Amino acid sequence: MDKAQKRLHRGEPIKLTELNMTPILVALFVGFIAVALFVIFRKKSSARRDILLSGISEAGKSALFMQVLYDKFPETFTSMSENVGIYTKGNLSARLIDIPGHYRVRDKSFEKFKRTAKGIAFVVDSVTIQKEIRDVADALYSVLTDAATVTCKVCIFCNKQDSTTAKGVEVIKSSLEKELNLVRDTRSRKLQSTSDEEGNKPMYLGKAGRDFEWSHLQQNIQFYEGSAKDGEFSEFTEWIDKLL
């Protein structure tokens, strides 16, 4: 304790210039940094708080949306606008957003929400996947190569497993891997000439000069199978819970 501090301790008046200001300034600086980091963290957390359901039409996105949030299985219909609801787990919550699958509105809707997405669930119709493999792979390619979603967690939910003609998750995974390789070849030429509203160019899918493999991606893509109709999607909701 220096002389000024001793006098202050005894209640004697001292001049401000007599105090050693270093500890005070250090404390103020540390406090400022802590507040700044807290504000930045809160902003980032609030900016990425949505879970998107994406995929082509008739994959069962809206049915999954209704079942997860309201425990109701709706009649089949094609959504032309997004459905938005709140998913809760205890005191945690996130917006669950069902992106329309119709090609005329899908990209526009995805563009609207992609910068607030924390996770993206790409829903696949396990029954028609072989017939629609090119459309499915093309839509998935757009999701995986978007620079705005490269940090998002991604899962592929293989829906309609209640059908006897449904393809298993390993078959779907392999089929999509091969088809994404073909889609990449036809679309990679546009990488240098296209960008989004903020000037971000699409990411290259996989590794240049090599056939596409899931293991080449930065994202750890999770594959789940289930049935929105039968309420079998526990792995999917567990995946959401981990993002909250």
Summary of the structure (lengths in Angstrom):
residues: 244
radius of gyration: 25.4
end to end distance: 49.1
largest distance: 89.6
contacts: 688
relative contact order: 0.14
helix: 45%
strand: 17%
